[in-house]
Amino acid sequence: MSHSNSFNREGLLEPFNNLHKPLFFCVGLLGLIGVVVLYSVAGGDFSPWAWRHGVRVVAGLALIYFISTLELRTFYVLAYPVFGLVLILLVGVELFGARHMGAQRWLDLGFMQLQPSEFMRLALVLALARFYHRIHQNDVSHPLNLIVPLAMIAVPCMLVLNQPDLGTSIMLAGAGLSVVFLAGVNVRYFMAGSVAIIAAIPIVWQNMLTYQKERVLVFLNPERDPLGAGYHIIQSKIGIGSGGVFGKGLAQGTQSQLNFLPERHTDFIFSNYAEEMGFIGALALLALFLLTLFFIFRIANQMRHTFSRLAVASMGFSISIYVLVNLAMVMGLAPVVGVPLPFVSYGGTSLLTFMMSIGVILAMERQTMADLSK
């Protein structure tokens, strides 16, 4: 009887025993930091953001665990259908989307607002990874094998750009092109693309919305509109700089507590964190992100399938770009494009998508040598 109970316990714990616990722990800790900062942002109150973020983090960790138990072939088989479904949802946003603050990015489901563009980041990576899995290494740079991937990247990017959501569109393009690059496409194509982008800057500038142009001009010179478009960057830099070495203490940051800092619970949450936790706290958070990315890229290096290797590495690249762009944005080193800080910023769909990505990574890490040919 005792042998049977031991077997049952081991059977129930087997998925957890095979889980990459360091990465799971890092993600959970980042989510917990988000809860603490959101608690602080609200003046030492769990309402309205901290408790919701906490519930989402717990649900997200449970989702990571569930996804990590799925078979590798499940992701491979569903890659194209999921990409198609999310693409349909993006078209649905275009036709029926809810408008908020001048942007049409969400589908109103009644009980929640769904932002399909966030899910596209994961769907696009998996679909492109499947596409390149079946192509021989010697053929990846063939022009005919570039048409489909570029179309898969361009169509959702244009739909998201039309919402308008420049930040997410850039992140989508970065995630997609990272798969193309890691697949081994000749670097000359990327050089030619860079030249084309530079040449197209005047055309792009003419077609940008007024507020988007203003963000670029303010990035170059925040003082041109200190009470308007430049307000975000100026107040953010004041908050980060005023934190000093050790910070002002939890819920003691003047920029956030006195409402000088806009969007302090989403895009500019790092400014609030740096003001209250200081330079040492900021370094600790960056070290935790670096550790998380180290685990992800080490897992990618262990993968034996092209599908898994491209998917894991590109998801790691996507997270790293989000972190870099968010930090550059709040420090005035990049234009404000509305990019959240992964796992920390408040936002249900964004957090859910990052958690799903970690779940997929852990599932692939558990099945390094799984057979995809069945």
DONU-603209 format. One record per residue (C-alpha): x, z, y; residue number from 1; residue in three letters. Coordinates in steps of 0.02 Angstrom, whole numbers. Layout:
BEGIN
+--------+--------+--------+------+------+
!      X !      Z !      Y ! resi ! resn !
+--------+--------+--------+------+------+
!      X !      Z !      Y !  NUM !  Ala !
...
+--------+--------+--------+------+------+
//
This chain:
BEGIN
+--------+--------+--------+------+------+
!      X !      Z !      Y ! resi ! resn !
+--------+--------+--------+------+------+
!      0 !      0 !      0 !    1 !  Met !
!    140 !     44 !    121 !    2 !  Ser !
!    227 !   -119 !     77 !    3 !  His !
!     68 !   -214 !    122 !    4 !  Ser !
!     50 !   -123 !    289 !    5 !  Asn !
!    232 !   -160 !    329 !    6 !  Ser !
!    206 !   -344 !    289 !    7 !  Phe !
!     52 !   -352 !    401 !    8 !  Asn !
!    142 !   -270 !    546 !    9 !  Arg !
!    288 !   -389 !    527 !   10 !  Glu !
!    168 !   -536 !    520 !   11 !  Gly !
!     82 !   -482 !    679 !   12 !  Leu !
!    247 !   -451 !    769 !   13 !  Leu !
!    335 !   -608 !    707 !   14 !  Glu !
!    293 !   -715 !    861 !   15 !  Pro !
!    354 !   -576 !    976 !   16 !  Phe !
!    512 !   -548 !    874 !   17 !  Asn !
!    554 !   -733 !    893 !   18 !  Asn !
!    518 !   -733 !   1081 !   19 !  Leu !
!    663 !   -757 !   1202 !   20 !  His !
!    640 !   -582 !   1275 !   21 !  Lys !
!    768 !   -592 !   1418 !   22 !  Pro !
!    679 !   -742 !   1497 !   23 !  Leu !
!    508 !   -662 !   1467 !   24 !  Phe !
!    569 !   -501 !   1549 !   25 !  Phe !
!    643 !   -592 !   1701 !   26 !  Cys !
!    480 !   -684 !   1733 !   27 !  Val !
!    380 !   -523 !   1716 !   28 !  Gly !
!    497 !   -435 !   1838 !   29 !  Leu !
!    480 !   -576 !   1965 !   30 !  Leu !
!    291 !   -561 !   1952 !   31 !  Gly !
!    302 !   -373 !   1975 !   32 !  Leu !
!    409 !   -397 !   2131 !   33 !  Ile !
!    271 !   -510 !   2196 !   34 !  Gly !
!    144 !   -370 !   2170 !   35 !  Val !
!    254 !   -245 !   2264 !   36 !  Val !
!    284 !   -364 !   2411 !   37 !  Val !
!    100 !   -409 !   2423 !   38 !  Leu !
!     58 !   -223 !   2420 !   39 !  Tyr !
!    180 !   -200 !   2564 !   40 !  Ser !
!    116 !   -351 !   2661 !   41 !  Val !
!    -59 !   -273 !   2661 !   42 !  Ala !
!     10 !   -114 !   2740 !   43 !  Gly !
!     24 !    -15 !   2579 !   44 !  Gly !
!   -140 !    -73 !   2503 !   45 !  Asp !
!   -172 !   -162 !   2338 !   46 !  Phe !
!   -315 !   -255 !   2421 !   47 !  Ser !
!   -336 !   -399 !   2451 !   48 !  Pro !
!   -185 !   -481 !   2369 !   49 !  Trp !
!    -80 !   -364 !   2263 !   50 !  Ala !
!   -209 !   -317 !   2132 !   51 !  Trp !
!   -264 !   -498 !   2110 !   52 !  Arg !
!    -83 !   -554 !   2091 !   53 !  His !
!    -53 !   -412 !   1967 !   54 !  Gly !
!   -201 !   -464 !   1860 !   55 !  Val !
!   -140 !   -644 !   1865 !   56 !  Arg !
!     36 !   -593 !   1815 !   57 !  Val !
!    -28 !   -494 !   1665 !   58 !  Val !
!   -142 !   -639 !   1616 !   59 !  Ala !
!      2 !   -759 !   1642 !   60 !  Gly !
!    118 !   -659 !   1530 !   61 !  Leu !
!    -17 !   -659 !   1395 !   62 !  Ala !
!    -32 !   -847 !   1420 !   63 !  Leu !
!    157 !   -867 !   1402 !   64 !  Ile !
!    150 !   -772 !   1238 !   65 !  Tyr !
!      5 !   -878 !   1173 !   66 !  Phe !
!     84 !  -1044 !   1222 !   67 !  Ile !
!    250 !   -991 !   1146 !   68 !  Ser !
!    166 !   -979 !    976 !   69 !  Thr !
!    105 !  -1160 !    978 !   70 !  Leu !
!    189 !  -1295 !    876 !   71 !  Glu !
!    311 !  -1410 !    964 !   72 !  Leu !
!    218 !  -1564 !    904 !   73 !  Arg !
!     62 !  -1500 !    995 !   74 !  Thr !
!    148 !  -1526 !   1163 !   75 !  Phe !
!    212 !  -1696 !   1108 !   76 !  Tyr !
!     41 !  -1758 !   1050 !   77 !  Val !
!    -52 !  -1690 !   1203 !   78 !  Leu !
!     76 !  -1747 !   1333 !   79 !  Ala !
!    -10 !  -1914 !   1374 !   80 !  Tyr !
!   -192 !  -1852 !   1362 !   81 !  Pro !
!   -156 !  -1702 !   1474 !   82 !  Val !
!    -68 !  -1814 !   1601 !   83 !  Phe !
!   -220 !  -1929 !   1602 !   84 !  Gly !
!   -340 !  -1782 !   1621 !   85 !  Leu !
!   -246 !  -1708 !   1769 !   86 !  Val !
!   -235 !  -1880 !   1848 !   87 !  Leu !
!   -426 !  -1893 !   1834 !   88 !  Ile !
!   -439 !  -1721 !   1916 !   89 !  Leu !
!   -330 !  -1782 !   2060 !   90 !  Leu !
!   -448 !  -1929 !   2083 !   91 !  Val !
!   -591 !  -1803 !   2078 !   92 !  Gly !
!   -509 !  -1707 !   2220 !   93 !  Val !
!   -503 !  -1870 !   2318 !   94 !  Glu !
!   -690 !  -1897 !   2290 !   95 !  Leu !
!   -765 !  -1723 !   2281 !   96 !  Phe !
!   -628 !  -1602 !   2335 !   97 !  Gly !
!   -660 !  -1448 !   2441 !   98 !  Ala !
!   -583 !  -1457 !   2615 !   99 !  Arg !
!   -491 !  -1308 !   2688 !  100 !  His !
!   -389 !  -1302 !   2850 !  101 !  Met !
!   -393 !  -1491 !   2863 !  102 !  Gly !
!   -332 !  -1522 !   2686 !  103 !  Ala !
!   -430 !  -1582 !   2534 !  104 !  Gln !
!   -330 !  -1513 !   2387 !  105 !  Arg !
!   -450 !  -1409 !   2283 !  106 !  Trp !
!   -594 !  -1430 !   2161 !  107 !  Leu !
!   -726 !  -1297 !   2188 !  108 !  Asp !
!   -777 !  -1234 !   2016 !  109 !  Leu !
!   -888 !  -1097 !   2086 !  110 !  Gly !
!   -790 !   -951 !   2012 !  111 !  Phe !
!   -621 !  -1017 !   2073 !  112 !  Met !
!   -533 !  -1151 !   2175 !  113 !  Gln !
!   -429 !  -1264 !   2063 !  114 !  Leu !
!   -280 !  -1362 !   2133 !  115 !  Gln !
!   -244 !  -1502 !   2007 !  116 !  Pro !
!    -84 !  -1556 !   2096 !  117 !  Ser !
!      2 !  -1398 !   2033 !  118 !  Glu !
!    -42 !  -1438 !   1851 !  119 !  Phe !
!     23 !  -1616 !   1875 !  120 !  Met !
!    199 !  -1548 !   1892 !  121 !  Arg !
!    198 !  -1488 !   1711 !  122 !  Leu !
!     94 !  -1634 !   1645 !  123 !  Ala !
!    210 !  -1762 !   1725 !  124 !  Leu !
!    367 !  -1685 !   1651 !  125 !  Val !
!    295 !  -1679 !   1475 !  126 !  Leu !
!    227 !  -1858 !   1486 !  127 !  Ala !
!    393 !  -1928 !   1547 !  128 !  Leu !
!    489 !  -1829 !   1417 !  129 !  Ala !
!    380 !  -1905 !   1281 !  130 !  Arg !
!    405 !  -2079 !   1354 !  131 !  Phe !
!    595 !  -2065 !   1348 !  132 !  Tyr !
!    595 !  -1982 !   1177 !  133 !  His !
!    553 !  -2149 !   1096 !  134 !  Arg !
!    679 !  -2252 !   1194 !  135 !  Ile !
!    855 !  -2276 !   1130 !  136 !  His !
!    990 !  -2211 !   1245 !  137 !  Gln !
!   1060 !  -2387 !   1270 !  138 !  Asn !
!    893 !  -2451 !   1333 !  139 !  Asp !
!    842 !  -2317 !   1458 !  140 !  Val !
!    914 !  -2414 !   1605 !  141 !  Ser !
!    828 !  -2577 !   1561 !  142 !  His !
!    718 !  -2629 !   1709 !  143 !  Pro !
!    564 !  -2644 !   1598 !  144 !  Leu !
!    587 !  -2462 !   1546 !  145 !  Asn !
!    587 !  -2407 !   1727 !  146 !  Leu !
!    419 !  -2481 !   1777 !  147 !  Ile !
!    309 !  -2361 !   1678 !  148 !  Val !
!    401 !  -2199 !   1728 !  149 !  Pro !
!    405 !  -2249 !   1911 !  150 !  Leu !
!    218 !  -2289 !   1906 !  151 !  Ala !
!    184 !  -2121 !   1820 !  152 !  Met !
!    276 !  -2035 !   1963 !  153 !  Ile !
!    212 !  -2141 !   2107 !  154 !  Ala !
!     24 !  -2136 !   2070 !  155 !  Val !
!      1 !  -1945 !   2070 !  156 !  Pro !
!    124 !  -1927 !   2215 !  157 !  Cys !
!     21 !  -2047 !   2322 !  158 !  Met !
!   -141 !  -1958 !   2276 !  159 !  Leu !
!    -67 !  -1789 !   2323 !  160 !  Val !
!     11 !  -1858 !   2483 !  161 !  Leu !
!   -161 !  -1921 !   2534 !  162 !  Asn !
!   -237 !  -1745 !   2522 !  163 !  Gln !
!   -124 !  -1721 !   2627 !  164 !  Pro !
!      6 !  -1612 !   2540 !  165 !  Asp !
!    180 !  -1673 !   2581 !  166 !  Leu !
!    268 !  -1522 !   2503 !  167 !  Gly !
!    186 !  -1537 !   2332 !  168 !  Thr !
!    208 !  -1725 !   2334 !  169 !  Ser !
!    395 !  -1704 !   2362 !  170 !  Ile !
!    404 !  -1574 !   2224 !  171 !  Met !
!    312 !  -1691 !   2105 !  172 !  Leu !
!    431 !  -1833 !   2144 !  173 !  Ala !
!    580 !  -1717 !   2119 !  174 !  Gly !
!    515 !  -1656 !   1950 !  175 !  Ala !
!    479 !  -1833 !   1890 !  176 !  Gly !
!    643 !  -1907 !   1949 !  177 !  Leu !
!    738 !  -1763 !   1868 !  178 !  Ser !
!    671 !  -1821 !   1698 !  179 !  Val !
!    723 !  -2000 !   1737 !  180 !  Val !
!    897 !  -1943 !   1789 !  181 !  Phe !
!    921 !  -1827 !   1640 !  182 !  Leu !
!    862 !  -1966 !   1523 !  183 !  Ala !
!   1022 !  -2058 !   1571 !  184 !  Gly !
!    958 !  -2195 !   1686 !  185 !  Val !
!   1104 !  -2279 !   1773 !  186 !  Asn !
!   1152 !  -2189 !   1934 !  187 !  Val !
!   1157 !  -2355 !   2026 !  188 !  Arg !
!    967 !  -2358 !   2024 !  189 !  Tyr !
!    964 !  -2190 !   2112 !  190 !  Phe !
!   1090 !  -2250 !   2240 !  191 !  Met !
!    985 !  -2405 !   2272 !  192 !  Ala !
!    829 !  -2296 !   2286 !  193 !  Gly !
!    917 !  -2183 !   2412 !  194 !  Ser !
!    963 !  -2332 !   2518 !  195 !  Val !
!    784 !  -2395 !   2510 !  196 !  Ala !
!    717 !  -2225 !   2563 !  197 !  Ile !
!    836 !  -2217 !   2711 !  198 !  Ile !
!    785 !  -2393 !   2762 !  199 !  Ala !
!    601 !  -2346 !   2749 !  200 !  Ala !
!    616 !  -2192 !   2861 !  201 !  Ile !
!    552 !  -2281 !   3018 !  202 !  Pro !
!    399 !  -2345 !   2923 !  203 !  Ile !
!    366 !  -2175 !   2846 !  204 !  Val !
!    383 !  -2093 !   3016 !  205 !  Trp !
!    254 !  -2210 !   3093 !  206 !  Gln !
!    129 !  -2167 !   2955 !  207 !  Asn !
!    155 !  -1979 !   2957 !  208 !  Met !
!     17 !  -1869 !   3027 !  209 !  Leu !
!     46 !  -1789 !   3197 !  210 !  Thr !
!     69 !  -1613 !   3128 !  211 !  Tyr !
!    194 !  -1677 !   2999 !  212 !  Gln !
!    297 !  -1761 !   3134 !  213 !  Lys !
!    291 !  -1602 !   3236 !  214 !  Glu !
!    357 !  -1501 !   3090 !  215 !  Arg !
!    508 !  -1615 !   3077 !  216 !  Val !
!    541 !  -1608 !   3264 !  217 !  Leu !
!    521 !  -1419 !   3265 !  218 !  Val !
!    642 !  -1405 !   3119 !  219 !  Phe !
!    771 !  -1496 !   3225 !  220 !  Leu !
!    731 !  -1388 !   3376 !  221 !  Asn !
!    614 !  -1238 !   3349 !  222 !  Pro !
!    620 !  -1193 !   3533 !  223 !  Glu !
!    527 !  -1353 !   3582 !  224 !  Arg !
!    362 !  -1266 !   3539 !  225 !  Asp !
!    396 !  -1079 !   3513 !  226 !  Pro !
!    212 !  -1029 !   3521 !  227 !  Leu !
!    148 !  -1177 !   3420 !  228 !  Gly !
!    230 !  -1277 !   3282 !  229 !  Ala !
!    396 !  -1183 !   3301 !  230 !  Gly !
!    315 !  -1011 !   3288 !  231 !  Tyr !
!    327 !  -1000 !   3098 !  232 !  His !
!    513 !  -1034 !   3088 !  233 !  Ile !
!    560 !   -923 !   3237 !  234 !  Ile !
!    463 !   -772 !   3174 !  235 !  Gln !
!    526 !   -798 !   2997 !  236 !  Ser !
!    708 !   -799 !   3052 !  237 !  Lys !
!    678 !   -644 !   3160 !  238 !  Ile !
!    605 !   -555 !   3008 !  239 !  Gly !
!    748 !   -601 !   2892 !  240 !  Ile !
!    881 !   -557 !   3020 !  241 !  Gly !
!    803 !   -392 !   3072 !  242 !  Ser !
!    809 !   -326 !   2894 !  243 !  Gly !
!    994 !   -292 !   2907 !  244 !  Gly !
!   1091 !   -237 !   2754 !  245 !  Val !
!    968 !   -115 !   2675 !  246 !  Phe !
!    802 !   -165 !   2754 !  247 !  Gly !
!    670 !    -67 !   2849 !  248 !  Lys !
!    582 !      0 !   2695 !  249 !  Gly !
!    423 !    -41 !   2602 !  250 !  Leu !
!    276 !    -77 !   2718 !  251 !  Ala !
!    388 !    -45 !   2869 !  252 !  Gln !
!    425 !   -224 !   2921 !  253 !  Gly !
!    367 !   -253 !   3099 !  254 !  Thr !
!    352 !   -443 !   3082 !  255 !  Gln !
!    225 !   -431 !   2942 !  256 !  Ser !
!    140 !   -267 !   2985 !  257 !  Gln !
!    110 !   -320 !   3165 !  258 !  Leu !
!     52 !   -494 !   3109 !  259 !  Asn !
!    192 !   -589 !   3192 !  260 !  Phe !
!    235 !   -676 !   3030 !  261 !  Leu !
!    107 !   -809 !   2976 !  262 !  Pro !
!     67 !   -849 !   2794 !  263 !  Glu !
!    163 !   -692 !   2748 !  264 !  Arg !
!     80 !   -677 !   2577 !  265 !  His !
!    112 !   -857 !   2523 !  266 !  Thr !
!    245 !   -976 !   2591 !  267 !  Asp !
!    336 !   -847 !   2698 !  268 !  Phe !
!    334 !   -701 !   2577 !  269 !  Ile !
!    525 !   -701 !   2565 !  270 !  Phe !
!    538 !   -667 !   2752 !  271 !  Ser !
!    434 !   -509 !   2730 !  272 !  Asn !
!    535 !   -459 !   2576 !  273 !  Tyr !
!    702 !   -485 !   2663 !  274 !  Ala !
!    647 !   -386 !   2816 !  275 !  Glu !
!    594 !   -236 !   2712 !  276 !  Glu !
!    725 !   -243 !   2572 !  277 !  Met !
!    871 !   -308 !   2675 !  278 !  Gly !
!   1019 !   -414 !   2627 !  279 !  Phe !
!   1051 !   -313 !   2467 !  280 !  Ile !
!    871 !   -333 !   2410 !  281 !  Gly !
!    874 !   -519 !   2449 !  282 !  Ala !
!   1033 !   -540 !   2347 !  283 !  Leu !
!    954 !   -446 !   2202 !  284 !  Ala !
!    802 !   -561 !   2205 !  285 !  Leu !
!    912 !   -716 !   2211 !  286 !  Leu !
!   1016 !   -648 !   2066 !  287 !  Ala !
!    857 !   -626 !   1965 !  288 !  Leu !
!    806 !   -806 !   1999 !  289 !  Phe !
!    981 !   -866 !   1951 !  290 !  Leu !
!    973 !   -766 !   1790 !  291 !  Leu !
!    803 !   -840 !   1749 !  292 !  Thr !
!    868 !  -1017 !   1780 !  293 !  Leu !
!   1025 !   -980 !   1678 !  294 !  Phe !
!    918 !   -935 !   1527 !  295 !  Phe !
!    811 !  -1092 !   1549 !  296 !  Ile !
!    958 !  -1212 !   1562 !  297 !  Phe !
!   1046 !  -1127 !   1417 !  298 !  Arg !
!    890 !  -1156 !   1313 !  299 !  Ile !
!    889 !  -1338 !   1369 !  300 !  Ala !
!   1068 !  -1356 !   1310 !  301 !  Asn !
!   1018 !  -1293 !   1137 !  302 !  Gln !
!    880 !  -1422 !   1113 !  303 !  Met !
!    909 !  -1556 !    981 !  304 !  Arg !
!    762 !  -1670 !   1024 !  305 !  His !
!    762 !  -1783 !   1177 !  306 !  Thr !
!    581 !  -1729 !   1211 !  307 !  Phe !
!    622 !  -1543 !   1213 !  308 !  Ser !
!    787 !  -1562 !   1305 !  309 !  Arg !
!    712 !  -1666 !   1445 !  310 !  Leu !
!    558 !  -1557 !   1461 !  311 !  Ala !
!    650 !  -1389 !   1469 !  312 !  Val !
!    789 !  -1450 !   1585 !  313 !  Ala !
!    665 !  -1535 !   1703 !  314 !  Ser !
!    553 !  -1381 !   1710 !  315 !  Met !
!    706 !  -1278 !   1753 !  316 !  Gly !
!    755 !  -1404 !   1885 !  317 !  Phe !
!    579 !  -1400 !   1957 !  318 !  Ser !
!    580 !  -1210 !   1973 !  319 !  Ile !
!    753 !  -1212 !   2052 !  320 !  Ser !
!    697 !  -1342 !   2181 !  321 !  Ile !
!    545 !  -1237 !   2226 !  322 !  Tyr !
!    657 !  -1085 !   2254 !  323 !  Val !
!    785 !  -1183 !   2356 !  324 !  Leu !
!    656 !  -1272 !   2464 !  325 !  Val !
!    557 !  -1113 !   2496 !  326 !  Asn !
!    713 !  -1015 !   2548 !  327 !  Leu !
!    778 !  -1159 !   2654 !  328 !  Ala !
!    607 !  -1174 !   2736 !  329 !  Met !
!    590 !   -990 !   2784 !  330 !  Val !
!    770 !   -986 !   2849 !  331 !  Met !
!    746 !  -1139 !   2958 !  332 !  Gly !
!    859 !  -1249 !   2852 !  333 !  Leu !
!    718 !  -1368 !   2804 !  334 !  Ala !
!    551 !  -1420 !   2881 !  335 !  Pro !
!    399 !  -1314 !   2840 !  336 !  Val !
!    315 !  -1407 !   2697 !  337 !  Val !
!    209 !  -1272 !   2616 !  338 !  Gly !
!    307 !  -1232 !   2457 !  339 !  Val !
!    276 !  -1062 !   2373 !  340 !  Pro !
!    410 !   -948 !   2300 !  341 !  Leu !
!    387 !   -957 !   2109 !  342 !  Pro !
!    307 !   -804 !   2027 !  343 !  Phe !
!    314 !   -705 !   2190 !  344 !  Val !
!    201 !   -795 !   2314 !  345 !  Ser !
!     13 !   -766 !   2308 !  346 !  Tyr !
!    -81 !   -913 !   2233 !  347 !  Gly !
!   -176 !   -924 !   2070 !  348 !  Gly !
!   -150 !  -1106 !   2019 !  349 !  Thr !
!     34 !  -1107 !   2067 !  350 !  Ser !
!     71 !   -947 !   1971 !  351 !  Leu !
!    -28 !  -1007 !   1820 !  352 !  Leu !
!     69 !  -1170 !   1813 !  353 !  Thr !
!    238 !  -1085 !   1824 !  354 !  Phe !
!    185 !   -965 !   1685 !  355 !  Met !
!    127 !  -1110 !   1577 !  356 !  Met !
!    295 !  -1194 !   1602 !  357 !  Ser !
!    385 !  -1038 !   1541 !  358 !  Ile !
!    270 !  -1032 !   1390 !  359 !  Gly !
!    313 !  -1212 !   1346 !  360 !  Val !
!    499 !  -1175 !   1367 !  361 !  Ile !
!    489 !  -1024 !   1251 !  362 !  Leu !
!    390 !  -1123 !   1122 !  363 !  Ala !
!    523 !  -1258 !   1121 !  364 !  Met !
!    663 !  -1129 !   1111 !  365 !  Glu !
!    579 !  -1056 !    956 !  366 !  Arg !
!    574 !  -1227 !    871 !  367 !  Gln !
!    741 !  -1307 !    911 !  368 !  Thr !
!    744 !  -1408 !    751 !  369 !  Met !
!    557 !  -1444 !    730 !  370 !  Ala !
!    509 !  -1616 !    665 !  371 !  Asp !
!    414 !  -1727 !    788 !  372 !  Leu !
!    395 !  -1875 !    671 !  373 !  Ser !
!    248 !  -1808 !    570 !  374 !  Lys !
+--------+--------+--------+------+------+
//
